Amino acid sequence: MRLSRCILILLAAICFSPLVFAQQQMRVPFNFQWGESPTRVEQSLVGIKAKITERKVVDGRTVYVVEGIPQKQLQRALFYFRNDMLNEIELHFGDSSWDSPRYDLFFEEVRRNVDSKYGIGRLLTRSRNREGDVLQTLVGYQWMQGSIALRLYLFTAEKDPNALRVLSLHYKEA
């Protein structure tokens, strides 16, 4: 009896150890660090031939909207600076040819991939409501590690036959 209990505990430890030890260190994308200056970020973007398509201020933070970063399905990246220090990077993924089921599938693939790296994410929101004749859906998850909060969102707004879909990863200084 005691031997079989020990074997069961050992088997459980072996089976679940990948879940415990699978977590990787979460890092700021593109080898940046929190607090980097806009000049340093811009120099790096020029070095990879990415283009800052817009500069704006949102909620007291400077935002660079960047396109042309060579990463599969990455449509654009938004770099946020508070007091001239990088404190958030938002990545928008997708493809204009994708329909809702393809976005849903990609969202689940990204979520499972992030879960496997950083542990199971916490559901932040899952809402579906109608605003007039537009059906809006928002699903969001969050992972926290050290000084980084990572959020994954899928937002859709659908009005037949048109649809707006945004799948975004938000790396924020925690």
C-alpha positions as CSV (number, residue, x, y, z in Angstrom):
1,M,0.0,0.0,0.0
2,R,2.7,2.4,1.0
3,L,4.8,1.5,-2.1
4,S,1.9,2.0,-4.5
5,R,1.2,5.4,-2.9
6,C,4.9,6.4,-3.4
7,I,4.7,5.2,-7.0
8,L,1.6,7.3,-7.6
9,I,3.2,10.4,-6.1
10,L,6.3,9.8,-8.3
11,L,4.2,9.4,-11.4
12,A,2.2,12.5,-10.7
13,A,5.4,14.5,-10.1
14,I,6.8,13.2,-13.4
15,C,3.6,14.0,-15.3
16,F,3.1,17.5,-13.9
17,S,6.7,18.6,-13.6
18,P,6.7,20.0,-17.2
19,L,3.8,22.3,-16.1
20,V,5.8,23.5,-13.1
21,F,9.1,24.0,-14.8
22,A,7.9,25.0,-18.3
23,Q,7.7,28.7,-17.4
24,Q,10.2,30.9,-19.2
25,Q,11.3,34.3,-18.2
26,M,9.0,36.9,-19.7
27,R,10.9,39.6,-21.6
28,V,10.1,42.9,-23.3
29,P,9.7,42.3,-27.0
30,F,12.5,43.1,-29.5
31,N,15.2,43.0,-26.8
32,F,14.1,46.4,-25.5
33,Q,14.1,47.3,-21.7
34,W,11.5,49.3,-19.8
35,G,12.7,52.9,-19.6
36,E,14.4,53.0,-23.0
37,S,14.3,56.4,-24.7
38,P,12.3,57.2,-27.8
39,T,15.5,58.0,-29.6
40,R,17.0,54.5,-28.8
41,V,13.7,52.8,-29.9
42,E,13.6,54.8,-33.1
43,Q,17.2,54.0,-33.9
44,S,16.5,50.3,-33.5
45,L,13.4,50.5,-35.7
46,V,15.3,52.2,-38.4
47,G,18.0,49.5,-38.2
48,I,15.4,46.8,-39.1
49,K,13.8,49.0,-41.8
50,A,10.5,49.5,-39.9
51,K,8.6,52.7,-40.3
52,I,7.0,55.0,-37.7
53,T,3.7,55.8,-39.5
54,E,2.2,57.9,-36.7
55,R,3.3,59.8,-33.6
56,K,0.5,60.8,-31.2
57,V,-0.2,61.4,-27.5
58,V,-2.7,59.2,-25.8
59,D,-3.6,59.7,-22.1
60,G,-0.4,61.7,-21.5
61,R,1.8,59.1,-23.2
62,T,3.7,59.5,-26.4
63,V,2.8,56.7,-28.9
64,Y,4.7,55.5,-31.9
65,V,2.7,53.5,-34.4
66,V,5.1,51.3,-36.3
67,E,4.7,49.1,-39.4
68,G,7.1,46.9,-41.3
69,I,8.6,44.9,-38.3
70,P,9.6,41.6,-39.9
71,Q,7.5,39.2,-37.9
72,K,4.9,36.7,-39.2
73,Q,1.4,38.1,-39.1
74,L,2.5,41.3,-37.2
75,Q,0.5,44.1,-38.7
76,R,1.7,46.9,-36.5
77,A,3.3,47.7,-33.1
78,L,2.6,50.6,-30.8
79,F,5.3,51.8,-28.5
80,Y,4.2,53.8,-25.5
81,F,6.4,56.3,-23.6
82,R,5.7,58.0,-20.3
83,N,8.1,60.8,-19.4
84,D,10.3,59.7,-22.4
85,M,10.6,56.2,-21.1
86,L,9.3,53.0,-22.8
87,N,6.6,51.5,-20.6
88,E,4.4,49.5,-23.0
89,I,4.5,47.7,-26.3
90,E,1.3,46.7,-28.1
91,L,1.4,44.2,-31.0
92,H,-1.4,43.8,-33.5
93,F,-1.6,40.5,-35.4
94,G,-3.8,39.3,-38.2
95,D,-4.3,39.1,-41.9
96,S,-6.9,40.9,-44.0
97,S,-7.9,37.6,-45.6
98,W,-8.8,36.0,-42.3
99,D,-12.5,35.5,-41.2
100,S,-13.8,35.3,-37.7
101,P,-13.1,31.5,-37.2
102,R,-9.5,32.0,-38.4
103,Y,-9.0,34.9,-35.9
104,D,-10.5,32.7,-33.2
105,L,-8.2,29.8,-34.1
106,F,-5.1,32.1,-34.1
107,F,-6.2,33.6,-30.7
108,E,-6.4,30.1,-29.2
109,E,-3.0,29.2,-30.7
110,V,-1.4,32.3,-29.2
111,R,-3.1,31.8,-25.8
112,R,-1.9,28.2,-25.6
113,N,1.6,29.2,-26.7
114,V,1.7,31.9,-24.0
115,D,0.2,29.5,-21.4
116,S,3.0,27.0,-22.2
117,K,5.7,29.6,-21.7
118,Y,4.4,31.6,-18.7
119,G,1.8,29.4,-17.0
120,I,-2.0,29.5,-17.2
121,G,-3.3,33.0,-18.0
122,R,-6.1,34.6,-16.0
123,L,-9.3,35.4,-17.9
124,L,-9.8,39.2,-17.7
125,T,-12.9,39.6,-19.8
126,R,-15.3,37.7,-22.0
127,S,-18.1,39.8,-23.2
128,R,-20.5,39.9,-26.2
129,N,-23.0,42.7,-26.6
130,R,-24.9,44.5,-29.3
131,E,-24.5,48.2,-29.8
132,G,-27.2,49.1,-32.3
133,D,-26.7,46.7,-35.2
134,V,-23.1,46.0,-34.4
135,L,-22.2,42.9,-32.5
136,Q,-19.1,43.4,-30.3
137,T,-17.0,40.7,-28.7
138,L,-14.1,41.1,-26.4
139,V,-12.0,38.3,-24.9
140,G,-8.9,39.0,-22.8
141,Y,-6.3,37.1,-20.7
142,Q,-3.4,38.2,-18.6
143,W,-0.1,36.8,-17.4
144,M,2.1,38.5,-14.8
145,Q,5.8,38.0,-14.2
146,G,8.3,40.3,-12.5
147,S,8.0,43.8,-13.9
148,I,5.9,42.7,-16.9
149,A,2.2,42.3,-17.4
150,L,1.2,40.6,-20.7
151,R,-2.4,40.8,-21.9
152,L,-3.9,39.1,-24.9
153,Y,-7.1,40.5,-26.4
154,L,-9.4,39.6,-29.3
155,F,-11.9,42.3,-30.2
156,T,-14.4,41.9,-33.0
157,A,-17.1,44.3,-34.2
158,E,-19.4,42.8,-36.8
159,K,-22.2,44.3,-38.9
160,D,-23.1,42.2,-41.9
161,P,-21.2,41.9,-44.2
162,N,-18.4,44.0,-42.6
163,A,-16.2,43.1,-39.6
164,L,-13.4,44.7,-37.7
165,R,-11.1,42.3,-35.9
166,V,-8.0,43.1,-33.7
167,L,-5.9,40.5,-32.0
168,S,-3.4,42.2,-29.7
169,L,-0.7,41.4,-27.2
170,H,0.1,44.2,-24.7
171,Y,3.4,44.1,-22.8
172,K,3.2,46.6,-20.0
173,E,5.5,47.6,-17.3
174,A,3.9,46.3,-14.1
